[in-house]
Amino acid sequence: MKTVSQETQDLSIRSLESTYNKLTNAYNSMTEKGSNTTLVLKRRDAVKIGLDSLTNTWKGTDFSYDKERILTAKEILQGLLPSIEKQTTKAKEGSSQKTLNERRLTALILAIESLENRLK
Protein backbone atom coordinates (compact mmCIF):
# COMPACT_ATOMS: atom_id res chain seq x y z
CA MET A 1 0.00 0.00 0.00
CA LYS A 2 1.29 3.44 -0.82
CA THR A 3 2.59 5.58 2.00
CA VAL A 4 0.23 8.34 3.12
CA SER A 5 0.77 11.12 5.63
CA GLN A 6 -0.41 10.83 9.22
CA GLU A 7 -2.92 13.61 8.51
CA THR A 8 -4.40 11.68 5.57
CA GLN A 9 -4.57 8.55 7.70
CA ASP A 10 -6.39 10.38 10.49
CA LEU A 11 -8.79 12.15 8.10
CA SER A 12 -9.52 8.90 6.26
CA ILE A 13 -10.26 6.98 9.44
CA ARG A 14 -12.51 9.78 10.72
CA SER A 15 -14.28 9.97 7.37
CA LEU A 16 -15.02 6.24 7.33
CA GLU A 17 -16.12 6.33 10.98
CA SER A 18 -18.51 9.15 10.11
CA THR A 19 -19.81 7.28 7.07
CA TYR A 20 -20.29 4.14 9.16
CA ASN A 21 -22.21 6.10 11.82
CA LYS A 22 -24.44 7.72 9.19
CA LEU A 23 -25.20 4.34 7.64
CA THR A 24 -25.93 2.88 11.08
CA ASN A 25 -28.34 5.73 11.81
CA ALA A 26 -29.98 5.27 8.40
CA TYR A 27 -30.31 1.53 9.04
CA ASN A 28 -31.93 2.12 12.45
CA SER A 29 -34.31 4.72 11.03
CA MET A 30 -35.27 2.52 8.11
CA THR A 31 -35.79 -0.48 10.40
CA GLU A 32 -38.19 1.54 12.56
CA LYS A 33 -40.16 2.57 9.46
CA GLY A 34 -40.24 -0.99 8.12
CA SER A 35 -38.29 -0.03 4.99
CA ASN A 36 -36.06 -2.39 3.05
CA THR A 37 -32.62 -2.19 4.70
CA THR A 38 -30.67 -4.61 2.48
CA LEU A 39 -28.65 -2.01 0.57
CA VAL A 40 -27.83 0.23 3.54
CA LEU A 41 -26.81 -2.82 5.60
CA LYS A 42 -24.48 -4.06 2.86
CA ARG A 43 -22.91 -0.62 2.53
CA ARG A 44 -22.55 -0.22 6.30
CA ASP A 45 -20.83 -3.59 6.62
CA ALA A 46 -18.53 -2.85 3.68
CA VAL A 47 -17.51 0.50 5.16
CA LYS A 48 -16.81 -1.21 8.50
CA ILE A 49 -14.59 -3.81 6.84
CA GLY A 50 -12.76 -1.07 4.90
CA LEU A 51 -12.33 0.94 8.10
CA ASP A 52 -11.05 -2.11 9.98
CA SER A 53 -8.61 -2.85 7.17
CA LEU A 54 -7.17 0.67 7.26
CA THR A 55 -6.90 0.79 11.05
CA ASN A 56 -5.21 -2.61 11.00
CA THR A 57 -2.72 -1.47 8.35
CA TRP A 58 -1.92 1.85 10.02
CA LYS A 59 -2.46 1.15 13.71
CA GLY A 60 -2.10 -2.61 14.06
CA THR A 61 -5.65 -3.30 15.30
CA ASP A 62 -7.39 -6.67 14.82
CA PHE A 63 -8.62 -7.69 11.38
CA SER A 64 -10.26 -11.08 10.98
CA TYR A 65 -12.42 -11.25 7.88
CA ASP A 66 -12.36 -14.06 5.34
CA LYS A 67 -11.48 -13.48 1.69
CA GLU A 68 -15.11 -13.70 0.56
CA ARG A 69 -16.21 -10.87 2.89
CA ILE A 70 -13.15 -8.81 1.90
CA LEU A 71 -13.94 -9.25 -1.80
CA THR A 72 -17.62 -8.38 -1.30
CA ALA A 73 -16.71 -5.28 0.73
CA LYS A 74 -14.22 -4.15 -1.92
CA GLU A 75 -16.82 -4.50 -4.68
CA ILE A 76 -19.46 -2.59 -2.69
CA LEU A 77 -17.01 0.23 -1.89
CA GLN A 78 -15.99 0.42 -5.55
CA GLY A 79 -19.66 0.76 -6.43
CA LEU A 80 -19.92 3.86 -4.21
CA LEU A 81 -17.11 5.74 -5.96
CA PRO A 82 -19.01 7.02 -9.04
CA SER A 83 -21.77 8.68 -7.02
CA ILE A 84 -19.30 10.32 -4.63
CA GLU A 85 -17.17 11.50 -7.57
CA LYS A 86 -20.32 12.99 -9.11
CA GLN A 87 -21.27 14.73 -5.85
CA THR A 88 -17.74 16.08 -5.50
CA THR A 89 -17.82 17.49 -9.03
CA LYS A 90 -21.18 19.20 -8.42
CA ALA A 91 -20.22 20.73 -5.06
CA LYS A 92 -19.15 24.35 -4.98
CA GLU A 93 -15.38 24.92 -4.74
CA GLY A 94 -14.33 25.53 -1.14
CA SER A 95 -17.65 24.34 0.32
CA SER A 96 -17.81 21.99 3.28
CA GLN A 97 -19.72 19.52 1.11
CA LYS A 98 -16.87 19.40 -1.40
CA THR A 99 -14.31 18.89 1.37
CA LEU A 100 -16.42 16.14 2.95
CA ASN A 101 -16.81 14.29 -0.34
CA GLU A 102 -13.13 14.68 -1.26
CA ARG A 103 -12.13 13.17 2.09
CA ARG A 104 -14.69 10.40 1.73
CA LEU A 105 -13.43 9.64 -1.76
CA THR A 106 -9.82 9.49 -0.56
CA ALA A 107 -10.80 7.27 2.37
CA LEU A 108 -12.73 4.86 0.15
CA ILE A 109 -9.91 4.64 -2.40
CA LEU A 110 -7.41 3.88 0.37
CA ALA A 111 -9.76 1.31 1.93
CA ILE A 112 -10.23 -0.39 -1.45
CA GLU A 113 -6.46 -0.48 -1.94
CA SER A 114 -6.01 -1.96 1.53
CA LEU A 115 -8.62 -4.63 0.84
CA GLU A 116 -7.06 -5.44 -2.55
CA ASN A 117 -3.72 -6.02 -0.84
CA ARG A 118 -5.35 -8.57 1.46
CA LEU A 119 -6.65 -10.52 -1.55
CA LYS A 120 -3.19 -11.01 -3.08
C-alpha positions in Angstrom: 0.0 0.0 0.0 1.3 3.4 -0.8 2.6 5.6 2.0 0.2 8.3 3.1 0.8 11.1 5.6 -0.4 10.8 9.2 -2.9 13.6 8.5 -4.4 11.7 5.6 -4.6 8.5 7.7 -6.4 10.4 10.5 -8.8 12.2 8.1 -9.5 8.9 6.3 -10.3 7.0 9.4 -12.5 9.8 10.7 -14.3 10.0 7.4 -15.0 6.2 7.3 -16.1 6.3 11.0 -18.5 9.2 10.1 -19.8 7.3 7.1 -20.3 4.1 9.2 -22.2 6.1 11.8 -24.4 7.7 9.2 -25.2 4.3 7.6 -25.9 2.9 11.1 -28.3 5.7 11.8 -30.0 5.3 8.4 -30.3 1.5 9.0 -31.9 2.1 12.4 -34.3 4.7 11.0 -35.3 2.5 8.1 -35.8 -0.5 10.4 -38.2 1.5 12.6 -40.2 2.6 9.5 -40.2 -1.0 8.1 -38.3 0.0 5.0 -36.1 -2.4 3.1 -32.6 -2.2 4.7 -30.7 -4.6 2.5 -28.7 -2.0 0.6 -27.8 0.2 3.5 -26.8 -2.8 5.6 -24.5 -4.1 2.9 -22.9 -0.6 2.5 -22.5 -0.2 6.3 -20.8 -3.6 6.6 -18.5 -2.8 3.7 -17.5 0.5 5.2 -16.8 -1.2 8.5 -14.6 -3.8 6.8 -12.8 -1.1 4.9 -12.3 0.9 8.1 -11.0 -2.1 10.0 -8.6 -2.9 7.2 -7.2 0.7 7.3 -6.9 0.8 11.0 -5.2 -2.6 11.0 -2.7 -1.5 8.3 -1.9 1.8 10.0 -2.5 1.1 13.7 -2.1 -2.6 14.1 -5.6 -3.3 15.3 -7.4 -6.7 14.8 -8.6 -7.7 11.4 -10.3 -11.1 11.0 -12.4 -11.2 7.9 -12.4 -14.1 5.3 -11.5 -13.5 1.7 -15.1 -13.7 0.6 -16.2 -10.9 2.9 -13.2 -8.8 1.9 -13.9 -9.3 -1.8 -17.6 -8.4 -1.3 -16.7 -5.3 0.7 -14.2 -4.2 -1.9 -16.8 -4.5 -4.7 -19.5 -2.6 -2.7 -17.0 0.2 -1.9 -16.0 0.4 -5.6 -19.7 0.8 -6.4 -19.9 3.9 -4.2 -17.1 5.7 -6.0 -19.0 7.0 -9.0 -21.8 8.7 -7.0 -19.3 10.3 -4.6 -17.2 11.5 -7.6 -20.3 13.0 -9.1 -21.3 14.7 -5.8 -17.7 16.1 -5.5 -17.8 17.5 -9.0 -21.2 19.2 -8.4 -20.2 20.7 -5.1 -19.1 24.3 -5.0 -15.4 24.9 -4.7 -14.3 25.5 -1.1 -17.6 24.3 0.3 -17.8 22.0 3.3 -19.7 19.5 1.1 -16.9 19.4 -1.4 -14.3 18.9 1.4 -16.4 16.1 2.9 -16.8 14.3 -0.3 -13.1 14.7 -1.3 -12.1 13.2 2.1 -14.7 10.4 1.7 -13.4 9.6 -1.8 -9.8 9.5 -0.6 -10.8 7.3 2.4 -12.7 4.9 0.2 -9.9 4.6 -2.4 -7.4 3.9 0.4 -9.8 1.3 1.9 -10.2 -0.4 -1.4 -6.5 -0.5 -1.9 -6.0 -2.0 1.5 -8.6 -4.6 0.8 -7.1 -5.4 -2.6 -3.7 -6.0 -0.8 -5.4 -8.6 1.5 -6.6 -10.5 -1.5 -3.2 -11.0 -3.1 
